[in-house]
Amino acid sequence: MPMMIGVVAGTVVVAVLVLIGLFKMMWRVAEPNEALIISGSKHRTEGLEEGMGFRIVTGRGTLVLPGVQAVRRLSLDLNETELQVDCVTHQGIPLKVRGVVIFKVGDDFVSIANAARRFLDQQRLMAERVHNVFAGHLRSIVGGLTVEDMIRDREKLTGQTRAACGTEMEKLGLIVDSLQIHEIEDPTGYIQNLAMPHAAAVQRDARIAQAEANRLATEAEQQSMARMAEATRDSEILQAGYQAERDKAAAKAQQAGPLAAAGARQEVVVQETRVAELEAHRREQQLQADVRKPADARAYETRTLAEAERDARISAAEARAKETELAAAAEATRVKTAAGAEAEATKTRGTATAAATRATGEAEAAAAQAKGLAEAEATRAQGLAEAEAIKARAAALAENQEAVVAQQLAERWPEIVQAGASAFGNVDNMVLLNGADGMGELFAKALTMGGTGLGLARKLLATMGDDGQAVNGASPTPNGVAAPPPQKVTVDREG
C-alpha cells in the first residue's frame, strides 16, 4: 500500500513536471520591440485579409503547438541607412547628395504583416532596400531642381523626397522617422563659383572695414599724440607758473624783513596818531567839563533866577491888581444886592397893602432911586479899583522899572518884530557873514531899527505921571501905560 502511494505520488509529480515542460515549450512571449509571427493554422486578424495563414502577437504571450505551428520574430527596432547618391540637376550639373534615413517597421498589424512577407527572413537586407528606394526618388527629385534651389531650401528637397517615398515605404510596411540631407558635393566647382561673388563682396567689405578701422586707428593715434603734446605743453606751462611762484615767494621772503619793519613802524605811527587823537578828545572833553559846562550852568542859573524874580514881581503886581478889582466888584455887588433886597421888600409891602397905591408908587420910586444909587456906587467902586491898580502899577514901576519894561516889551513884541521885519520887505538878496553870529547881529539891528527896544519902553514910562495920566501927547493904553507915538525907521537896503 505505501508503495502504491509512492508510485502515485511519483506519477503525479512526473505528470506535473511534464505539464510544466510542455507549457514552457508551448508558451511564447513577445518582447516590446518585436512581433511574433505564428503560422501553421488558419487565423483571422482584424485589418488583414482572410486566409493570410499566420497570426501576429505583440506585447503579450500566446500558446504555440509545437510541430503544428511555427513561431518567428520580426524586430521593431529603429534602422538607418546612409544615402550616397549621384544626381544631376535640372541645369545638368552633377552632384553628390549625402544623407541619412532612419526607419522602422510600423506598429500596426498591416505594416507588420507587409514587412513580415518581405523581410522576415531578410531583415539584414532591409537597409539596402530602403537605400535603393530613396536613391531612385532622390535622383528624380534633384533632376527637377536647380543647384540654387537645393542650396537655399534643403527642407523642400527633404519634404519632396519623403512624400515621393511614402507610398512605397507603406507597401514595405516601413515608416520613416527622419530624413536628413547632410551634404551636397559639387565635383565641378559650380557651388564654389556661386559663392565667389559673395566671397569677393565679403572680402571687399572686410577690406573696406579694415581700411576704415585703420583710418580710425590712425586718427585716434594722431589725436592721442596731440593730446600728449597738449598735456606736455600744459605741464611745462604749469611748471613755469610754479617756478614763477617759487621765485616770487623767494623774493617776498627776502623782502619780508624790511616789509615787516616798515609795517611795524606804520602800526606804531597809527597807534601814536590814535593816542594823539584820544588825548585831544580827552582835552576837549576836559574843557567841556571844566569851562563850558560850568559857564553854561552859571549863565543858565543867572538867567533862570532873573526870569523867576521877574515873573514873581509881575505875578505879585497882577495879584494885587486883581485883588483890588475883586474887592471893588464885591463891594458893588453887595450894594446892588442890598438895593435889590430893599426894593424887593418895598415891593412886597406895596403888594401887601394893595389898597395903598401911593405907597406902591413911592416904593417903586425909592427902588428906582436905590438902583441908580447902586449903579453909581458900583461905577465909583470900579473907578476906585482902577485907580488902585494904576497906583499899584506906578508903585511897581518906581520899585523895578526893568520888570515893567519887560512886561511892556512882551505885550508889544509882535508889533516890534513886525516893524523890524518890514525893513527887509524890499530886499532881493542878502549876504550874511559870520554864520549864526551874523544872523543874530542882523536880527538885533532889525529889532533896534524897528522899535529901539528898551529905550522906547523907557521913554513910554517917563511920560507917565503918578496919577496914571499920559503926558507929552501920549495916549494911555488899557493897562495904564501910554503908547509911544509913531516913529519912522529907516533901513539901508542892498542892491
NORCOR-V204378 format. One record per helix or strand of 3 or more residues. SS is the DSSP state (~ for helix, > for strand). FROM is the first residue (numbers start at 1). LEN is the number of residues. Records with the same first field share a line. If there is no record, write none. Layout:
# NORCOR-V204378
SS = FROM-LEN + FROM-LEN
This chain:
# NORCOR-V204378
~ = 2-25 + 109-11 + 123-21 + 147-6 + 154-18 + 190-163 + 357-43 + 401-24 + 435-17 + 453-10
> = 27-3 + 34-6 + 54-5 + 61-3 + 70-6 + 79-10 + 94-12 + 174-12
